Amino acid sequence: MPRTAILNVMVNAALKAGRGLARDFGEVENLQVSLKGPGNFVTAADHRADETLIAELRKARPNWSILTEESGELPGTDRNHRFIVDPLDGTTNFLHGIPLFAISLGLERDGQLVAGVIYNPVLNELYVAERGSGAFYNDRRMRVSVRRDLADAVIATGMPSIGRAGHDVFLAELRGLTDKTAGIRRCGSAALDLAWLAAGRYDGYWQRGLSPWDVAAGVVIVREAGGMVTDAGGGGDVLAGDSIVAGNDRIHPALLASLTAAGRPR
């Protein structure tokens, strides 16, 4: 697929950071058997990827702002453009030697998400999209699935872990969907959930408790693959809240309706 200059910048930054993460991931299995464990090593790998991404993006666009999970807001003189970066989405998977994690890199222009790159360096899966140009997986065009009924749909989600709020809400929503769908999946990476939805592997996705860097790239990719993305209230500005609901034009409204019903008092 032909790419614009800025999309090439984003892809090249993700590929470079991905090479480092792939090398570090190869060490995790060895560290699992050590008394110290791999925790500190994975934290360092996350920071190395963050530093690589910032350096590559700053080299190409030195005046643009950057928001990353690890480094926070790095303002630039050009406040109309902002990269939104998660250097390692799926840290727990990485920590346990599970190859489901990704670099997530979105671009916001004048408050609108306009480009996204999601890269899993172990599976060598590269998902890219730019507004108005479609979505691609390893240079092949992607479309969301065409399933029309929740009963036939596989739905992805993420659940709050220990120490996080929202367990009761999640369990109520899960109960409301379990007997209406063909299955619920949790892979442990919001970025990959959205990428796989865009590729048609999943039919829908919902999650709460997220941050902008978790979803910025995936929102663009799903929309460019023909999907719908809102927050749990149906609003379009996903970055302003902490919830997301996505799917095709039939599954998305059905998901919203089920989630709304789950939140009603009984």
HUFENNOR-V897727 format. One record per residue. N is the residue number from 1. RES is the residue in one small letter. PSI is psi in radians with two decimals (* if undefined). Layout:
n->(N	N)
res->(RES	RES)
psi->(PSI	PSI)
This chain:
n->(1	2	3	4	5	6	7	8	9	10	11	12	13	14	15	16	17	18	19	20	21	22	23	24	25	26	27	28	29	30	31	32	33	34	35	36	37	38	39	40	41	42	43	44	45	46	47	48	49	50	51	52	53	54	55	56	57	58	59	60	61	62	63	64	65	66	67	68	69	70	71	72	73	74	75	76	77	78	79	80	81	82	83	84	85	86	87	88	89	90	91	92	93	94	95	96	97	98	99	100	101	102	103	104	105	106	107	108	109	110	111	112	113	114	115	116	117	118	119	120	121	122	123	124	125	126	127	128	129	130	131	132	133	134	135	136	137	138	139	140	141	142	143	144	145	146	147	148	149	150	151	152	153	154	155	156	157	158	159	160	161	162	163	164	165	166	167	168	169	170	171	172	173	174	175	176	177	178	179	180	181	182	183	184	185	186	187	188	189	190	191	192	193	194	195	196	197	198	199	200	201	202	203	204	205	206	207	208	209	210	211	212	213	214	215	216	217	218	219	220	221	222	223	224	225	226	227	228	229	230	231	232	233	234	235	236	237	238	239	240	241	242	243	244	245	246	247	248	249	250	251	252	253	254	255	256	257	258	259	260	261	262	263	264	265	266)
res->(m	p	r	t	a	i	l	n	v	m	v	n	a	a	l	k	a	g	r	g	l	a	r	d	f	g	e	v	e	n	l	q	v	s	l	k	g	p	g	n	f	v	t	a	a	d	h	r	a	d	e	t	l	i	a	e	l	r	k	a	r	p	n	w	s	i	l	t	e	e	s	g	e	l	p	g	t	d	r	n	h	r	f	i	v	d	p	l	d	g	t	t	n	f	l	h	g	i	p	l	f	a	i	s	l	g	l	e	r	d	g	q	l	v	a	g	v	i	y	n	p	v	l	n	e	l	y	v	a	e	r	g	s	g	a	f	y	n	d	r	r	m	r	v	s	v	r	r	d	l	a	d	a	v	i	a	t	g	m	p	s	i	g	r	a	g	h	d	v	f	l	a	e	l	r	g	l	t	d	k	t	a	g	i	r	r	c	g	s	a	a	l	d	l	a	w	l	a	a	g	r	y	d	g	y	w	q	r	g	l	s	p	w	d	v	a	a	g	v	v	i	v	r	e	a	g	g	m	v	t	d	a	g	g	g	g	d	v	l	a	g	d	s	i	v	a	g	n	d	r	i	h	p	a	l	l	a	s	l	t	a	a	g	r	p	r)
psi->(2.44	2.43	2.56	2.93	-0.74	-0.59	-0.63	-0.70	-0.81	-0.77	-0.81	-0.65	-0.76	-0.71	-0.71	-0.81	-0.60	-0.61	-0.71	-0.75	-0.67	-0.72	-0.78	-0.66	-0.58	-0.35	-0.28	-0.71	-0.69	-0.67	-0.35	-0.50	0.00	2.72	-0.63	-0.55	3.02	0.03	-0.91	-0.64	-0.75	-0.70	-0.75	-0.69	-0.72	-0.82	-0.65	-0.73	-0.72	-0.81	-0.69	-0.80	-0.80	-0.78	-0.77	-0.73	-0.70	-0.62	-0.68	-0.64	1.33	-0.35	-0.07	2.62	2.71	2.33	2.11	2.70	-0.67	-0.68	-0.11	-2.67	2.16	1.60	2.57	2.99	-0.45	1.77	0.02	-0.28	2.38	2.19	2.43	2.03	2.30	1.90	-0.36	1.56	2.04	0.69	-0.69	-0.71	-0.82	-0.79	-0.58	0.17	0.40	2.15	0.64	1.50	2.92	2.74	2.31	2.19	1.91	2.80	2.24	2.26	2.12	0.71	0.03	2.38	2.18	-0.24	2.64	2.51	2.23	2.25	2.14	1.87	-0.33	-0.76	-0.09	0.84	2.09	2.08	2.23	2.67	2.62	2.43	2.22	-0.03	0.05	3.05	2.54	2.48	2.01	0.82	0.15	2.33	2.46	2.63	2.57	2.87	2.88	0.19	2.46	-0.32	2.46	-0.59	-0.39	0.00	2.51	2.17	2.31	2.68	3.02	2.54	2.59	2.38	-3.10	2.34	-0.06	2.59	2.91	0.18	-0.75	-0.74	-0.80	-0.79	-0.65	-0.75	-0.69	-0.77	-0.66	-0.40	-0.41	-0.74	0.17	-0.10	2.95	-0.23	2.68	2.39	2.56	1.90	-0.32	0.15	1.99	-0.66	-0.80	-0.62	-0.81	-0.70	-0.75	-0.55	-0.80	-0.58	-0.06	0.10	-0.74	2.77	-0.36	2.94	2.42	2.65	2.66	2.93	0.52	2.89	2.86	-0.69	-0.34	-0.55	-0.20	-0.88	-0.77	-0.59	-0.83	-0.77	-0.77	-0.80	-0.71	-0.31	0.10	0.17	2.97	2.44	2.21	3.13	-3.14	-0.25	0.00	0.04	2.64	-0.28	1.44	-0.58	-0.35	-0.33	-2.75	0.36	2.76	2.46	2.28	2.67	-3.05	-3.06	-0.19	-0.73	-0.67	-0.92	-0.56	-0.69	-0.82	-0.78	-0.72	-0.74	-0.66	-0.75	-0.65	-0.46	-0.12	2.48	2.53	*)
